[in-house]
Amino acid sequence: MTPKEFADIANALAWPIMALAFLSMFYRSIRTLFDNVASSLSLKTVKIKAFGAEVELTPEQAKRALDELLQDIADSTNELTADESALYERIHAANGRTTIAELFSQFARDSTEHQQLRKLRDRKLIRPFEGGNWQPNKHPVVSRFGQLVFDLRNAPKPTA
């Protein structure tokens, strides 16, 4: 190996060797700096303001409260009968394209079907697209809340 080849190799390796030497000498200081930056950037509390009141929660408390709230929303359909739940699913699947008359061939006010529609509407799950009361020519649609409930009910369950 000639001195020129050695100098070229040494020159090419000088920067990586110096960087490794620098990192090894100041490893603890650099690690402490990154730990301090990470802890200062992490979420310590969550502030929620509603109706003039302010609540401060830790991330764990906020997650638990949100999980309970979402579970309560999903549970809003637990008291539905099998027929009411099936009707809710049919209305969701129809996406506003079917009328009451198409859903129920013998629809009449104060019938069982009418009571089912009322119950779903009272729970804020559905509404007539056209507004007003239930009539054979109206199109039932899932409300925004109803869509949220549907999504929560059909979300994959987390594995423990």
Secondary structure, 3 states (H helix, E strand, C coil): CCHHHHHHHHHHHHHHHHHHHHHHHCHHHHHHHHHHHHHHHCCCCEEEEECCEEEEECHHHHHHHHHHHHHHHHHHHCCCCHHHHHHHHHHHHHCCCCCHHHHCCCCCCCCHHHHHHHHHHHCCCEEECCCCCCCCCCCEEECHHHHHHHHHHCCCCCCC
